[in-house]
């Protein structure tokens, strides 16, 4: 969902008629920053090396139980408090240096991993226990992929952003696509109990949502209409937060460089899974060590094009009626 948000912002600032560079500066300047998002106490020797041929972004959707918004400039509650939020959606996005494509790798929230200072646990517990720094450290230790930047959106922002684009059409099972508003789309991407493969199929639904919202926005006239584009961009900046290392200049450069990426240029993958199971009374996802290692190596080395050519993605399973 967050890569979609960044792509919408990219398209919007370039299409709003007549506003030019002022619009770019205005909206990138309004994006909320998460302070101290990166782990500060990791020894230099344990930090992943800088990636080759591009940048890596960690995109996070949080299931805040707050009745108030927690991300974006419209936040009325803290973006993280111990035990109050978990990361319901986690995606590593690799953008090659030539910005010709984007690679989106979903990390199942129930992945059973090492969380520094807490032993083995579900990956989504890291955000609950230690906010963005502990989640980033956990992902980096799992993958040895350096996270260059972070973006976060909560349930409230997800609903508002979906409604701002006029809703999306998503297929449930083998049925015809259904038009969903923000509340309905949120239920769609969060469902796992009625899906044949639980958390694994939920990541596919999240990816399907990204495709739908990108296709609708970038192929329509919504962003070419100044009033509608302004409403969308206002909603976006009210809803999404990014790390404080991503300066306004960095964000403008990123959006400009990625301006030609379209939904067809995005490749969606899941972290390779060995099996699911139960540990300490919890339903967990056990990642495939060997196959995952190949994926992490491709992310680190900037060779995702070769990896994708040899590893076609799996497909969304059926809905359990």
C-alpha positions as CSV (number, residue, x, y, z in Angstrom):
1,X,0.0,0.0,0.0
2,X,2.8,2.4,0.7
3,X,4.6,2.0,-2.6
4,X,1.3,2.9,-4.1
5,X,1.1,6.0,-2.0
6,X,4.6,7.1,-3.1
7,X,3.8,6.4,-6.7
8,X,0.6,8.4,-6.4
9,X,2.5,11.3,-5.0
10,X,5.0,11.0,-7.9
11,X,2.3,11.1,-10.5
12,X,0.3,13.8,-8.8
13,X,3.0,16.4,-8.5
14,X,3.9,16.0,-12.1
15,X,0.3,16.1,-13.4
16,X,-1.4,18.9,-11.4
17,X,-1.9,21.5,-14.1
18,X,-0.1,24.8,-13.9
19,X,1.5,24.4,-10.5
20,X,4.9,23.2,-11.6
21,X,7.9,23.1,-9.3
22,X,6.0,24.9,-6.5
23,X,3.6,22.0,-6.3
24,X,6.5,19.5,-6.0
25,X,8.2,21.6,-3.2
26,X,4.9,22.2,-1.4
27,X,3.9,18.5,-1.2
28,X,7.2,17.0,-0.5
29,X,7.7,19.6,2.3
30,X,4.4,18.5,3.9
31,X,5.3,14.8,4.2
32,X,5.5,13.9,7.9
33,X,8.9,12.6,9.1
34,X,9.4,9.8,11.7
35,X,12.2,10.9,14.0
36,X,14.9,8.4,15.0
37,X,13.5,5.7,12.8
38,X,16.7,3.8,12.5
39,X,18.5,1.7,15.1
40,X,21.1,3.7,16.9
41,X,23.0,1.1,18.9
42,X,24.0,-1.4,16.3
43,X,27.8,-1.8,16.0
44,X,29.2,-0.7,12.7
45,X,30.5,-4.2,12.0
46,X,27.0,-5.6,12.3
47,X,25.4,-3.1,9.9
48,X,24.5,-4.5,6.4
49,X,26.7,-3.1,3.6
50,X,25.2,-0.6,1.3
51,X,23.2,-2.2,-1.5
52,X,24.4,-2.1,-5.1
53,X,22.6,-0.7,-8.0
54,X,19.7,1.0,-6.3
55,X,17.9,1.6,-3.0
56,X,15.8,-0.4,-0.6
57,X,12.7,0.9,1.1
58,X,10.8,-0.8,4.0
59,X,7.1,-0.1,3.6
60,X,4.9,-0.7,6.7
61,X,1.2,-0.7,7.3
62,X,0.4,-0.6,11.1
63,X,-2.7,-1.9,12.8
64,X,-3.0,0.8,15.4
65,X,-5.8,0.4,17.8
66,X,-6.0,4.1,18.3
67,X,-9.2,5.8,17.4
68,X,-7.1,8.7,16.2
69,X,-4.8,8.9,13.2
70,X,-1.2,8.0,14.0
71,X,0.7,8.6,10.8
72,X,1.0,11.6,8.3
73,X,0.6,15.3,9.0
74,X,-2.9,14.5,10.2
75,X,-1.7,12.4,13.1
76,X,-3.4,13.1,16.5
77,X,-1.7,10.2,18.4
78,X,1.9,8.9,18.6
79,X,3.0,6.8,15.6
80,X,4.3,4.2,18.0
81,X,3.7,3.3,21.7
82,X,4.9,0.1,23.3
83,X,2.3,-2.6,22.7
84,X,-0.2,-0.3,20.9
85,X,0.7,-1.0,17.2
86,X,1.9,-4.0,15.2
87,X,3.1,-4.0,11.6
88,X,0.3,-5.7,9.7
89,X,1.9,-5.2,6.3
90,X,5.7,-5.2,5.6
91,X,7.2,-4.9,2.1
92,X,10.8,-4.5,1.0
93,X,10.8,-2.4,-2.2
94,X,14.0,-2.4,-4.4
95,X,14.3,0.5,-6.9
96,X,17.2,-0.1,-9.3
97,X,19.5,2.8,-10.0
98,X,18.0,3.3,-13.5
99,X,14.5,3.5,-12.1
100,X,13.2,1.3,-14.9
101,X,11.3,-1.1,-12.6
102,X,10.3,-1.7,-9.0
103,X,10.5,-5.0,-7.1
104,X,8.1,-5.5,-4.1
105,X,8.8,-8.3,-1.7
106,X,6.2,-9.1,0.9
107,X,7.4,-10.3,4.3
108,X,4.7,-12.3,6.1
109,X,3.8,-10.7,9.4
110,X,3.8,-14.2,11.0
111,X,7.4,-14.9,9.9
112,X,9.2,-16.6,12.8
113,X,12.5,-14.7,13.1
114,X,15.1,-13.5,15.5
115,X,14.0,-10.2,17.1
116,X,17.1,-8.5,18.8
117,X,16.7,-8.5,22.5
118,X,13.6,-10.7,22.5
119,X,14.7,-14.0,21.0
120,X,12.5,-15.8,18.3
121,X,9.1,-14.2,17.7
122,X,6.8,-13.1,14.9
123,X,8.2,-10.4,12.8
124,X,5.2,-8.1,13.4
125,X,6.0,-8.2,17.2
126,X,9.2,-6.1,16.5
127,X,7.2,-3.0,15.8
128,X,5.0,-3.5,18.8
129,X,8.0,-3.9,21.1
130,X,10.4,-1.3,19.7
131,X,8.8,0.7,16.9
132,X,10.5,1.4,13.6
133,X,14.1,1.0,14.9
134,X,13.5,-2.5,16.2
135,X,11.6,-3.5,13.1
136,X,14.3,-2.2,10.8
137,X,17.0,-4.0,12.8
138,X,15.0,-7.2,12.7
139,X,14.5,-7.1,8.9
140,X,18.2,-6.2,8.3
141,X,19.4,-9.1,10.5
142,X,17.0,-11.4,8.7
143,X,18.0,-10.4,5.2
144,X,21.3,-8.6,5.5
145,X,19.7,-6.1,3.2
146,X,20.3,-2.5,4.2
147,X,17.1,-0.5,4.6
148,X,17.7,2.9,3.1
149,X,14.3,4.5,3.9
150,X,11.0,3.8,5.7
151,X,7.4,4.7,5.0
152,X,4.5,4.0,7.3
153,X,0.7,4.3,7.1
154,X,-2.0,3.3,9.6
155,X,-5.5,1.9,9.2
156,X,-7.0,5.4,9.2
157,X,-4.7,6.6,6.5
158,X,-5.3,3.5,4.4
159,X,-9.1,4.1,4.4
160,X,-8.8,7.8,3.6
161,X,-6.3,7.2,0.8
162,X,-8.6,4.5,-0.8
163,X,-11.6,6.8,-0.6
164,X,-9.6,9.7,-2.1
165,X,-9.0,7.7,-5.3
166,X,-12.7,6.8,-5.5
167,X,-12.4,3.3,-4.2
168,X,-10.9,0.3,-6.0
169,X,-12.2,-2.8,-7.8
170,X,-10.9,-6.1,-6.3
171,X,-11.9,-9.7,-7.0
172,X,-12.8,-12.0,-4.1
173,X,-12.2,-15.6,-5.0
174,X,-13.3,-16.5,-8.5
175,X,-16.1,-13.9,-8.6
176,X,-16.2,-10.7,-10.6
177,X,-14.4,-7.7,-9.2
178,X,-16.2,-5.7,-6.5
179,X,-16.0,-2.0,-6.0
180,X,-14.7,-1.4,-2.5
181,X,-14.4,1.8,-0.4
182,X,-11.7,2.3,2.2
183,X,-13.4,0.3,4.9
184,X,-14.1,-2.6,2.6
185,X,-10.7,-2.6,1.1
186,X,-9.1,-2.6,4.5
187,X,-11.1,-5.7,5.4
188,X,-10.0,-7.3,2.1
189,X,-6.3,-6.8,2.8
190,X,-6.5,-7.8,6.4
191,X,-8.5,-11.1,5.9
192,X,-6.6,-14.3,6.5
193,X,-8.8,-16.8,8.4
194,X,-11.0,-17.5,5.4
195,X,-8.0,-17.8,3.0
196,X,-6.6,-21.2,2.1
197,X,-3.1,-20.3,3.0
198,X,-3.8,-17.7,5.6
199,X,-1.0,-15.1,6.0
200,X,0.6,-16.1,2.6
201,X,-2.6,-15.3,0.7
202,X,-3.1,-12.1,2.6
203,X,0.2,-10.8,1.3
204,X,-1.2,-11.5,-2.2
205,X,-4.3,-9.5,-1.4
206,X,-2.2,-6.6,-0.3
207,X,-0.3,-6.8,-3.6
208,X,-3.5,-7.0,-5.5
209,X,-4.6,-3.8,-3.8
210,X,-1.4,-2.0,-4.9
211,X,-2.0,-3.0,-8.5
212,X,-5.6,-1.9,-8.4
213,X,-5.0,1.5,-6.9
214,X,-2.0,2.2,-9.2
215,X,-3.8,1.1,-12.3
216,X,-6.9,3.2,-11.5
217,X,-4.9,6.3,-10.6
218,X,-2.3,6.3,-13.3
219,X,-4.6,5.3,-16.1
220,X,-7.4,7.7,-15.3
221,X,-8.1,11.5,-15.4
222,X,-8.3,12.0,-11.6
223,X,-4.8,13.5,-11.3
224,X,-5.2,15.6,-14.4
225,X,-8.0,17.5,-12.7
226,X,-6.4,20.1,-10.4
227,X,-9.2,20.0,-7.8
228,X,-9.3,16.2,-7.6
229,X,-5.5,15.9,-7.7
230,X,-5.2,18.4,-4.8
231,X,-7.6,16.5,-2.7
232,X,-5.7,13.2,-3.3
233,X,-2.3,14.8,-2.6
234,X,-3.7,16.5,0.6
235,X,-5.0,13.1,1.8
236,X,-1.7,11.4,1.0
237,X,0.4,13.8,3.0
238,X,-2.1,13.7,5.8
239,X,-1.8,9.9,5.9
240,X,1.8,8.8,5.2
241,X,5.0,9.2,7.3
242,X,8.6,8.7,6.1
243,X,11.9,8.5,8.0
244,X,13.7,11.7,8.8
245,X,16.7,10.8,6.7
246,X,14.6,11.3,3.6
247,X,15.0,15.0,3.0
248,X,12.7,17.1,0.8
249,X,15.4,17.1,-1.9
250,X,15.8,13.3,-1.7
251,X,12.1,12.8,-1.9
252,X,11.8,15.2,-4.9
253,X,14.7,13.4,-6.7
254,X,13.1,10.0,-5.9
255,X,9.8,11.0,-7.3
256,X,11.2,12.6,-10.4
257,X,13.5,9.6,-11.2
258,X,10.6,7.1,-10.7
259,X,8.0,9.2,-12.6
260,X,7.9,6.7,-15.5
261,X,7.3,3.5,-13.5
262,X,3.9,2.1,-14.1
263,X,2.0,-0.9,-12.6
264,X,3.3,-3.2,-15.4
265,X,6.9,-2.3,-14.4
266,X,6.4,-3.6,-10.8
267,X,7.3,-7.2,-9.9
268,X,5.6,-8.6,-6.8
269,X,7.1,-11.5,-4.8
270,X,6.7,-13.2,-1.5
271,X,9.6,-14.1,0.8
272,X,10.1,-17.9,0.1
273,X,8.3,-20.0,2.7
274,X,9.1,-23.5,3.8
275,X,5.9,-24.2,5.7
276,X,3.5,-22.9,8.3
277,X,3.1,-24.3,11.8
278,X,2.4,-23.5,15.5
279,X,5.1,-22.5,18.0
280,X,4.2,-21.6,21.6
281,X,0.6,-21.6,20.7
282,X,1.1,-19.1,17.8
283,X,0.4,-19.7,14.1
284,X,3.7,-18.9,12.4
285,X,5.3,-18.9,9.0
286,X,8.7,-20.5,8.6
287,X,10.8,-19.0,5.8
288,X,12.8,-21.3,3.5
289,X,16.4,-20.6,4.4
290,X,18.0,-21.6,1.1
291,X,15.5,-19.9,-1.2
292,X,15.3,-16.8,0.9
293,X,19.1,-16.5,0.9
294,X,19.0,-16.3,-2.9
295,X,16.4,-13.6,-2.8
296,X,18.2,-11.5,-0.2
297,X,21.5,-11.9,-2.2
298,X,19.7,-10.5,-5.3
299,X,18.3,-7.6,-3.3
300,X,21.8,-6.8,-1.9
301,X,23.6,-7.2,-5.2
302,X,21.0,-5.4,-7.4
303,X,20.4,-8.5,-9.5
304,X,16.6,-8.7,-9.0
305,X,16.0,-8.9,-12.8
306,X,18.0,-12.2,-12.9
307,X,16.3,-13.5,-9.8
308,X,12.8,-12.8,-11.1
309,X,13.6,-14.5,-14.4
310,X,14.3,-17.7,-12.6
311,X,11.7,-17.5,-9.8
312,X,8.2,-16.9,-11.1
313,X,5.9,-15.8,-8.3
314,X,3.2,-18.0,-6.7
315,X,-0.5,-17.2,-7.0
316,X,-3.3,-16.2,-4.7
317,X,-5.1,-19.3,-3.3
318,X,-8.9,-19.6,-3.0
319,X,-11.2,-18.2,-0.4
320,X,-12.5,-20.7,2.1
321,X,-16.3,-20.3,2.1
